[in-house]
Amino acid sequence: VRVGSALAEVPSIAQQLDVDEVAWAEVPGFYECEASRTMQNILQYGSYRCNVFTTCTLTLAHPHDLPRNPDTWQHLARPNERRRKKSRSKSGKQTAQEVASPRNIV
């Protein structure tokens, strides 16, 4: 719901469309869970009653889901940024050479 309160709009729409069940994904947060429980109570015990189905979605990534290679992480974090590539000159000293980052990782 982009305009108005979901607690008022969803039951109204459910009643207008004469739905049997309303489903949504819960976000794991204190205030979000409170709003979800309130919506469940309105839909299950209010003037218009219907079944409610909820599922929990996670918005945070697990550390094992993140790339372990620093170069991959850097590319994914800023794909259009130009990076300096270190190369050795003939004298053995390291010099920095600017290169464009690749656009796609396969």
C-alpha angles and dihedrals in degrees: 000000000000099000123042130000119317088215089063102031102048096055090045092052091044090054094046092051094039093228125183097209139020120202133187141160118250122220113219102246133113098244093039091053090049091052090047092051091048091051091049091052092048093050097042101039105020130095092285112045127199139149119276127211121185134175130188120241124195119222098185123081120232113240090242090059092062123088115266097202111087092214092054091046092050092049094048092047094052111012097173098044118114114234135200116241117206116226134171119245122216090267091058096250119130117243130185118239121187116232133174115249118244114258099217132039116203 
